[in-house]
Amino acid sequence: MLVRLRRNRTEAVRSPVVVNRATLLEIRHLARRFGSQQAVADVSLSVQPGEVLGLLGPNGAGKSTTMMMISGLLKPDSGEILINGQPYDGRDPALKRTLGLVPQDLAIYPELNAIENLQFFGRLYGLSTRQLKERSDEVLERIGLVDSAHRPSGSYSGGMKRRLNFGISLMHEPAILILDEPTVGVDPQSRSHLLECVRDQARSGVGVIYASHYMEEVQSICERVAIVDHGRVLACDQIPRLLEGLNTELMIHVTGEGDICNRLAGLARIEQSPDGNSVLVVSGACGDIGERLRSILHHLMAARVRVIRIETQQTNLERLFLQLTGYALRD
């Protein structure tokens, strides 16, 4: 899929890198330390033109450090970054124009209005006066801020600020977008609008790295997902393939007296629910669970324990994420 050039006026600010059907962005064995802290140990990823790659990980997993290295804000200790097979040099202005970064922390000037913010950052990428006017008009329309374009951005709502933060990254029409929590703290309308903006970029051939803690967002817009923890990639594949290996869980809520602990040893994990009753957790592959469930129900009947209800845990990214990274709290 080719990145669409929007009329000839963009040619002066586009990177000379030609986007083709080959891998757009490739990251090989990136590593980075901060003193004694190994922030990124070994991360390898790739992004194709028109693909939205989800990047998931707990706090401190190394996601932001990885994205800062990709964008040229941090130099890797080792490893390499390739754009269309060419080594990426963050000091090369032409190559830097290939990338657009949306940081988690807002990168806007509150005393400037939306037009001034967009044009200020557009100048940093070498857009001419005519290009600044045309691109800012197009971006304002896309992010839904035309009616508020002349108000100081400091007076904007949280969702409006996030949309402006996103719009700044589009000014120079990058071939690769790196999005770090772009919808954090926004209202549902702004979230929906931003997600549609991301889809639009992918449809035009832009490759996107999308980091978020909102699993439902990632599952809705990403074909592939990489899960990172302790500076390493734990899993990276298309979402359906990742979920295929996820164990099914049944939650059997029971009440009544009986020695069920000894009877169910090796068949189910026993927990307490908030109402004081017991919950039997059965985890495993679908075929195995069916056989175990029949055995469990037989033992419950013999022990005169009444089953209140049986629930199935939904198979989704959140369960996979917790299964791979653990259930313990993170800072």
C-alpha positions in Angstrom: 0.0 0.0 0.0 1.4 3.4 -1.0 1.3 6.4 1.2 -0.9 8.9 -0.6 0.8 12.2 -1.4 -1.8 15.0 -1.1 -1.0 17.1 -4.2 2.4 18.3 -5.2 2.7 20.9 -2.4 3.7 18.1 0.0 6.7 17.0 -1.9 9.0 19.6 -0.5 8.4 18.4 3.1 8.1 14.7 2.6 11.0 12.5 3.5 12.8 11.1 0.5 12.1 7.6 1.9 9.8 5.9 -0.5 7.1 3.8 1.1 6.5 0.5 -0.7 5.0 -2.9 0.2 8.1 -3.9 2.1 8.4 -3.4 5.8 8.0 0.3 6.6 9.6 0.3 10.1 11.8 -2.4 11.6 13.3 -2.4 15.1 16.0 -4.9 15.8 17.2 -5.8 19.3 16.9 -2.3 20.9 18.4 -2.0 24.3 18.7 1.0 26.7 19.9 1.5 30.2 19.6 4.4 32.6 22.4 3.8 35.1 21.8 0.5 36.7 18.2 0.3 35.4 17.7 -1.8 32.3 14.7 0.0 30.8 14.7 -1.9 27.5 16.6 -5.2 27.3 15.7 -6.6 23.8 12.9 -5.3 21.7 12.3 -6.3 18.1 9.2 -5.1 16.2 8.1 -4.3 12.7 5.3 -2.2 11.1 3.9 -2.4 7.6 2.4 0.5 5.6 -1.2 0.9 6.6 -0.9 -1.2 9.8 -1.8 -0.2 13.3 0.5 -2.1 15.7 -0.7 -2.1 19.3 1.9 -1.8 22.0 0.9 -3.0 25.4 2.7 -3.3 28.7 2.5 -2.4 32.4 3.9 0.8 33.8 7.7 0.6 33.6 7.6 -2.1 31.0 9.8 -0.1 28.5 7.1 1.1 26.1 7.8 4.8 26.3 11.6 4.4 26.2 11.2 2.2 23.1 9.0 4.9 21.4 11.5 7.6 22.4 14.3 5.6 20.7 12.2 5.1 17.6 11.4 8.8 17.4 15.1 9.8 17.8 14.6 11.4 21.2 16.8 8.8 22.9 19.8 7.0 21.4 19.8 3.2 21.9 22.7 1.5 23.7 22.5 -1.2 21.1 20.2 -2.4 18.3 19.1 -0.7 15.1 16.1 1.1 13.6 15.4 0.7 9.9 12.9 2.7 7.8 12.3 0.9 4.5 15.5 -1.0 5.1 17.6 2.1 5.6 19.3 2.8 9.0 17.4 5.6 10.8 19.5 8.5 11.9 17.7 10.9 14.2 20.0 13.7 13.3 18.9 13.6 9.7 16.1 16.2 9.2 14.7 14.4 6.1 14.5 11.1 8.0 13.0 12.8 11.1 10.2 14.1 8.9 9.2 10.5 8.2 8.0 10.2 11.8 5.2 11.9 13.7 5.1 11.6 17.5 2.1 12.1 19.8 3.5 12.0 23.4 1.4 11.1 26.4 2.1 14.4 28.0 0.5 17.3 26.1 3.0 19.1 23.9 1.1 22.3 23.1 1.6 25.9 24.1 -1.5 26.9 26.1 -1.1 30.6 25.3 -1.2 29.9 21.6 -4.4 29.1 19.7 -4.8 26.0 17.6 -3.7 27.6 14.4 -0.6 29.1 16.0 0.3 25.7 17.6 -0.1 23.8 14.4 1.9 26.3 12.4 4.7 26.7 15.0 5.4 22.9 14.9 4.9 22.8 11.1 7.7 25.4 10.7 10.0 23.0 12.7 9.5 20.5 9.9 10.3 23.0 7.2 6.8 23.8 5.8 6.6 27.0 3.7 4.2 29.8 4.6 1.7 28.5 1.9 2.0 25.0 3.1 1.5 26.0 6.7 -1.8 27.7 5.9 -3.1 24.8 3.7 -2.0 22.1 6.1 -3.3 23.8 9.3 -6.7 24.3 7.6 -6.8 20.6 6.6 -5.7 19.4 10.1 -8.2 21.7 11.9 -11.0 20.2 9.9 -9.8 16.7 10.5 -9.5 17.1 14.3 -12.7 19.0 14.7 -11.3 22.3 16.0 -12.3 24.8 13.2 -14.8 26.6 15.4 -12.3 26.9 18.3 -9.2 27.6 16.2 -8.7 31.2 17.4 -9.2 30.5 21.1 -6.1 30.0 23.3 -5.6 26.3 23.6 -5.2 26.6 27.4 -9.0 27.2 27.5 -9.7 24.0 25.7 -11.3 20.9 27.3 -9.2 17.9 27.9 -10.6 16.2 24.7 -9.9 19.3 22.6 -6.3 19.5 23.9 -5.8 15.8 23.0 -7.1 16.3 19.5 -4.8 19.3 19.0 -1.9 17.2 20.4 -2.7 14.6 17.7 -3.2 17.2 15.0 0.3 18.6 15.5 1.8 15.2 14.6 -0.1 15.3 11.2 1.2 18.7 10.0 4.2 17.3 8.0 2.3 14.2 6.8 4.5 11.6 8.3 4.8 8.0 6.9 5.0 6.6 10.5 2.9 7.7 13.5 4.0 6.9 17.1 1.1 7.4 19.5 1.7 7.2 23.3 -1.6 7.0 25.2 -3.3 9.5 22.7 -6.8 9.2 24.3 -6.0 9.2 28.0 -8.5 11.1 30.1 -10.8 12.2 27.2 -14.6 12.1 26.8 -16.2 9.3 24.7 -16.9 11.7 21.8 -13.2 12.8 21.5 -12.0 9.2 22.0 -14.2 8.1 19.1 -13.1 10.9 16.9 -9.4 10.3 17.6 -9.7 6.6 16.9 -11.3 7.4 13.6 -8.4 9.8 12.8 -6.0 6.9 13.5 -8.0 4.6 11.1 -8.0 7.3 8.5 -4.2 7.5 8.7 -3.8 3.8 8.3 -6.2 3.8 5.4 -3.9 6.3 3.7 -0.9 4.0 4.1 0.6 5.4 7.3 2.1 2.9 9.6 1.1 3.4 13.3 2.4 2.3 16.6 -0.4 2.6 19.1 0.5 2.4 22.8 -2.4 2.4 25.3 -3.7 0.9 28.5 -7.2 0.8 27.1 -7.4 -2.8 25.9 -10.8 -2.3 24.1 -9.3 0.5 22.0 -6.4 -1.6 21.0 -8.6 -4.6 20.2 -10.9 -2.4 18.0 -8.2 -0.7 15.8 -5.2 -3.0 15.8 -4.6 -6.1 13.7 -1.4 -7.1 15.5 -0.4 -6.5 19.1 3.0 -6.6 20.9 3.0 -7.2 24.7 6.1 -5.9 26.4 7.3 -6.3 30.0 10.7 -5.9 31.7 12.0 -4.4 28.5 11.3 -7.5 26.4 8.6 -8.6 23.9 6.6 -11.4 25.5 4.2 -11.9 22.5 3.6 -10.3 19.1 1.1 -11.6 16.6 -2.3 -11.0 15.2 -4.9 -10.7 17.9 -7.0 -13.8 17.0 -3.8 -15.9 17.0 -2.8 -14.5 20.4 -6.2 -15.2 21.9 -6.2 -18.8 20.5 -3.7 -19.8 23.1 -5.6 -18.2 26.0 -7.1 -20.6 28.6 -10.8 -20.7 29.1 -12.0 -20.0 32.7 -15.2 -21.0 34.3 -16.4 -19.4 37.5 -18.7 -21.8 39.5 -20.5 -19.9 42.3 -21.6 -22.3 45.0 -23.2 -22.3 48.5 -23.8 -25.0 51.1 -21.8 -27.2 53.5 -19.5 -29.9 52.5 -15.9 -30.9 52.3 -15.3 -29.6 48.8 -11.6 -28.7 49.2 -10.4 -32.3 49.4 -12.9 -33.5 46.8 -11.9 -30.8 44.2 -8.1 -30.9 44.7 -6.5 -30.7 41.3 -9.8 -29.9 39.6 -10.5 -26.3 40.5 -9.1 -23.4 42.5 -11.4 -22.3 45.3 -11.8 -18.6 46.1 -14.2 -16.5 48.2 -16.7 -14.1 46.7 -17.7 -10.8 48.4 -21.1 -12.4 49.5 -19.2 -15.0 51.5 -20.0 -17.9 49.2 -17.3 -20.0 47.4 -16.2 -19.6 43.8 -14.6 -22.5 42.0 -12.3 -21.4 39.3 -11.7 -23.9 36.5 -9.0 -23.0 34.0 -7.7 -24.9 30.9 -8.3 -25.7 27.3 -12.0 -26.0 26.2 -12.0 -29.8 25.8 -10.2 -30.4 29.1 -12.6 -28.1 30.9 -15.7 -29.9 29.7 -14.5 -33.2 31.2 -13.4 -31.5 34.5 -16.7 -29.7 34.8 -18.6 -33.0 34.7 -16.4 -34.4 37.4 -16.7 -31.2 39.6 -20.5 -31.2 39.3 -20.5 -34.9 40.3 -18.5 -34.1 43.5 -20.6 -31.1 44.3 -23.8 -33.2 44.1 -22.2 -35.9 46.4 -21.2 -33.2 48.9 -24.7 -31.6 48.7 -23.2 -28.3 47.6 -25.6 -26.2 45.6 -24.5 -24.4 42.4 -25.8 -20.8 42.3 -24.5 -19.9 38.8 -21.7 -20.7 36.3 -20.0 -17.8 34.5 -17.5 -17.9 31.6 -14.6 -15.4 31.6 -14.5 -13.5 28.3 -11.6 -14.2 26.1 -10.0 -10.8 25.4 -6.8 -8.9 25.4 -7.1 -7.9 29.0 -7.1 -11.5 30.2 -4.1 -12.3 27.9 -2.3 -9.3 29.1 -2.7 -10.3 32.8 -1.9 -13.9 32.0 1.5 -12.8 30.5 2.4 -10.0 32.8 0.9 -11.2 36.1 -1.8 -9.9 38.4 0.4 -8.1 40.9 0.1 -4.3 41.3 2.6 -2.1 39.5 3.7 1.4 40.4 
